[in-house]
Amino acid sequence: MIQYIAEGVKLPVLQKQKINSWIKETAAHYSKKVGDIAYIFCSDERILEINKQYLNHDYFTDIITFDYCDGIIISGDIFISVDTVLSNSKEFEVSFETELLRILIHGVLHLCGQDDKTPELRAEMTEKEDLALKAYTK
């Protein structure tokens, strides 16, 4: 089951059925099946708190993914800072919806085993996000 939860912020407008199908198709592309995924939308302050508490990082970020995968079943809690998604959408000159979709699928790609710890892996992740976004808009 895929859940969308707002924690101290307004829940973004989402086409949940379409997004859920897209997430399942993307997971299947990586030979995975969707288990329980919770998207928790929060503020910059909350994501900073989570980043410090669980990752010992003292900076803002757009997404933090907690991986609870088991074999081919992807599950996890995905925290998304609505504030940072908005500022990134302005910085990259894309709509809020486009940036939000990119971040939603970014978390799924992490659960599917994709990494972005090096510049090369980040470039690969961006390509995979772009492919997934194209599939969403079909």
C-alpha positions in Angstrom: 0.0 0.0 0.0 1.2 3.5 -0.8 0.3 6.2 1.7 0.5 10.0 1.4 0.8 11.8 4.8 1.2 15.4 5.7 3.2 16.2 8.8 2.8 19.9 9.7 2.3 21.0 6.1 -0.5 21.0 3.6 -0.6 17.7 1.6 0.3 18.6 -2.0 -2.3 18.0 -4.7 -1.5 14.5 -6.1 -3.1 12.3 -8.7 -2.7 9.4 -6.3 -4.1 6.6 -8.6 -1.9 7.6 -11.5 1.1 8.0 -9.3 0.5 4.7 -7.6 0.4 2.9 -11.0 3.5 4.7 -12.1 5.4 3.7 -9.0 4.4 0.1 -9.5 5.4 0.2 -13.1 8.8 1.8 -12.2 9.4 -0.9 -9.5 8.5 -3.6 -12.0 11.1 -2.2 -14.4 13.7 -3.0 -11.7 12.1 -6.4 -11.1 10.6 -5.2 -7.8 7.1 -5.2 -6.3 5.6 -2.5 -4.1 5.0 -3.4 -0.5 4.3 -0.6 2.0 5.5 2.9 1.1 4.7 6.0 3.1 5.4 9.4 1.7 5.6 11.8 4.6 5.4 15.5 3.4 7.0 17.8 5.9 8.8 21.2 6.4 12.5 22.0 6.1 12.7 22.2 9.9 11.3 18.7 10.2 13.6 17.2 7.5 16.6 18.9 9.1 15.6 17.3 12.5 15.4 13.9 10.8 18.6 14.4 9.0 20.4 15.2 12.2 18.8 12.5 14.3 19.1 9.6 12.0 21.9 10.4 9.6 24.1 12.8 11.6 23.8 15.4 8.8 23.4 19.0 9.7 21.8 20.3 6.4 18.5 20.7 4.6 17.6 18.2 1.9 14.6 17.5 -0.3 14.2 13.8 0.5 15.2 11.2 3.1 14.4 7.5 2.3 14.3 4.9 5.0 14.6 1.5 3.3 12.6 -1.4 4.7 12.9 -3.6 1.6 12.7 -7.4 1.8 13.9 -9.2 -1.2 12.0 -8.0 -4.3 9.4 -6.2 -2.1 10.2 -2.5 -1.8 9.0 -0.8 1.3 10.0 2.3 3.1 9.3 5.7 4.7 10.1 8.6 2.4 10.2 12.0 4.0 9.9 14.9 1.5 10.4 18.6 2.4 7.7 20.5 0.6 9.8 23.7 1.2 12.9 22.4 -0.5 10.9 20.9 -3.4 9.4 24.4 -4.0 12.7 26.2 -3.8 14.3 23.5 -6.1 11.5 23.9 -8.6 12.3 27.7 -8.8 16.0 27.1 -9.0 15.7 24.5 -11.8 12.9 26.5 -13.5 10.4 23.6 -13.5 6.9 23.4 -12.1 6.4 22.4 -8.5 4.5 19.3 -9.8 7.4 18.2 -12.0 9.9 18.6 -9.2 7.6 16.8 -6.8 7.2 13.9 -9.2 11.0 13.7 -9.7 11.4 13.5 -5.9 8.7 10.9 -5.5 10.3 8.6 -8.0 13.8 9.4 -6.7 12.8 7.7 -3.4 11.4 4.7 -5.3 14.6 4.4 -7.2 16.5 4.3 -4.0 14.2 1.5 -2.7 14.9 -0.3 -6.0 18.6 -0.3 -5.2 19.7 2.8 -7.1 22.4 4.9 -5.5 23.5 8.5 -5.9 26.6 8.9 -3.6 29.1 9.8 -6.4 28.8 12.3 -9.3 28.7 9.4 -11.7 25.9 7.6 -9.8 24.1 11.0 -9.4 24.2 11.4 -13.2 22.8 7.9 -13.6 20.1 8.5 -11.1 19.0 11.7 -12.9 18.8 9.7 -16.2 16.6 7.1 -14.5 14.4 9.9 -13.0 14.1 11.4 -16.5 13.1 8.1 -18.0 10.5 7.5 -15.3 9.1 11.1 -15.7 8.7 10.4 -19.4 6.8 7.3 -18.6 4.5 9.2 -16.2 3.6 11.8 -18.9 2.7 9.2 -21.5 
